Amino acid sequence: MSAFLTDLQVELVSDSTNGGRGTWRLTAPLVYKSDVAKLTFTVPAGFETDFASVPRTPVAFLLTADSAHEASAVHDWLYSEHAVPRAVADAVLREASLVSGVPAWRAALMYWGVRAFGWSHWGNGPATA
């Protein structure tokens, strides 16, 4: 069964970066077991995230932002490391959002948002593309 095996522990690095979303640093590893990927991921302490990279337009922000911090940290790490293909990383975001208690409609909006626009953040990473 998919589950977070550790709690998210972060510290604020800067609240004025990433278009006002801020940058956060994990102070302890975040471990997530994914049924979708059939893997367990460990986001290392020291990894920096902006959580959900949601546009600051009022509607988009109200519908999806400031939720799923754990899932967003895992997703940001998957995008930076290319530990799995992008489609799997996006499916893990949806799965982990649901595991962390995000309503299904919000998890679906976040998923479709990263499927439609995440390519611009995928970039070139270490492993698979």
Helices and strands as residue ranges (DSSP letters): E 3-4, E 10-14, G 18-20, E 23-26, E 30-34, E 39-43, E 48-49, H 58-64, H 69-81, H 86-99, H 104-117, H 119-122
